[in-house]
Every structure is written in structure tokens, then in C-alpha cells.
Amino acid sequence: MPAHDSSSDRYLSDLYTDNRGWLQRWLQRKSGCSERAADLMQDTFVRFITRPNPEPPRDAQATLMAIAKNLLVDHWRRARLEQAYLDALASRPEAVAPGPEERHLIIETLLQVERLLDGLPAVAKQAFLMSQLDGMKQAEIASALSISISSVKRYLTQALTQCYFAELS
């Protein structure tokens, strides 16, 4: 669907006009915020327009819904991670707290790590983060998670392997 093609422009215009209302209402119900819903709705259409396959899908509404759901999951993931980070910062003295730009970079890095670990069991993620972020030894992780040291080793290997192969692709 070339950007300069008037038929594709018309298709996108009609698609937006026909679907923005229900999509924004659905996002508002899910997010609880009209401004967030408006942002997510716009992001949904941007992702739709810039997706790798420019041909119109068989079911545009289903495609829009799938994109919106993914954006909503990403939004909640980011909000949860950001809140956990801000809670950790609150326990530090203000003099050593990073500035807004550094905080943004840290949150983006944490989101990348979370994406790398996506698909691993929760306990494997937890063990990896305890090891990498908290500097805990395998025995400490085993004790904290009430699992064996061999399980900790297996989970750490899984997480490191997943990160390694994700970086290669």
C-alpha cells in the first residue's frame, strides 16, 4: 500500500473513520483513562500503517484489536516496571537519586531486559534478576525462592541463553 497511492489514502482514511470510535472506547474501558486511550488509539493506527505487510488485512478490525491489545500490554508492563523502579528510588537519599533523563534511560533498559526474558517462567526471570540486579549468590536465590540450587542454575542458564540468542537475532 504505497503512501502516495490515493486509493490507499482513501482506504486508511475510511479505516480510521470507521474504527476509531469503538477502538478508543474499548481502550478507555481497559485503561481507565480517556487521554491514555486516545494516545493508544493513535499509536494503534500508526503501527497499523507502518506494519511490515502493507497490504490490507482480511479483517482490519481484528488486526487493529490485536495491535491495540499489544500496546495496552506494553503500556501496563512499562507502568508496572516504572512504578517498581520509582518505589526503589524512593528508598534512596535524594542526593544519589538519578535525574529525569537518567531515570528514563534506566527504565528503557529495564524494559529491554524484560522483553529479552519474555516467555521464561516467572521463577526463572526472578532468579535471573536476583542474580544480575541484586548480586545474590545462587544459594541465596535458592533460599529466597524456596527452590534447589540446581534449579537456580538451570533457570540462570535458561535466562542467559535466551538473552544471548535474542541479541543475535
Buried (B, 14 or more C-beta within 10 A) or exposed (E): BEEEEEEBEEBBEEBBEEBBEEBBEBBBEBBEEEEBBBBBBEBBBEBBBEEEEEEBEEEBEEBBBBBBBEBBEBBEBBEEBBEEBEEEBEEEEEEEEEEEEEBEEBBEEBBEBBEBBEEBEEBBBBBBBBBBEEEBEBEBBBEBBEBEEEBBBBBBEBBEEBBEEBEEE
